[in-house]
Amino acid sequence: MLQNHEECLALLEQIRWNGKPKCPYCESTNATPYKNERRYHCNECFTSYSVTVGTLFHKTHVELQKWFVAIHLVLNSSGGISVRQLAKEIGVNKNTACYMIERIHKAVMEEKQLLEMLVAIIE
């Protein structure tokens, strides 16, 4: 399992961009990395972005390690996993767990390829 946030971001970058940052707003690969941050500045449309933009992880305050465990549990639990059980397993409150389950189920329809690749690597 991945040890920290940086490793999770690096894995997402490899899966989504094959290691080469791509602006989610204009699709440009002409970007400058920020120092000491895993964010990029697009030199075409002048926006700032990270690998989580446009994914189920965007604008969440839950650590990516917890997201990855939650995805594994939600997608691989026979008969599903309850909100309370997920909350207990990953150390979040039940409202956060409910929110995460909803986003994961939505992502199954909208981001199927990303989830399949994550699950294959996580297992």
C-alpha positions, 0 to 999 in steps of 0.5 A: 500500500502507498505510504504517503500523499506524495506517493499517491499523487505520483501514482495518479499522475502516472495513471492519468497522464503517463507521467507528463502533466496535462492541463484539465482545462485546455489539454495542454502539456506545456506546464511548469511545476510549482516548487515544493508542491505537486501542482502545475501552472499551465503556460497556455491558459494560465491556470493552476491545477493538480492531478486531482482536478476532474476526478472524484478526489477533487476538492476533498480534504480526505487523504488520498491513502484513505480514498484508495482504501475506501475504493478497494473496500467499496468495490471489492466487498461482497454485498457492499460495505455499510457507511459505518463500517467504512467510517470505522475502517478508514478513520473518518466520520459517518457523514464523510464515509457516506459522501465517499461511497456516493462519489465512488459509485458515481465514479464507477459510471463516469471514471471507470478506467481510472478506478479499474487501474487504481484497483488493479494497482492497490490489490 
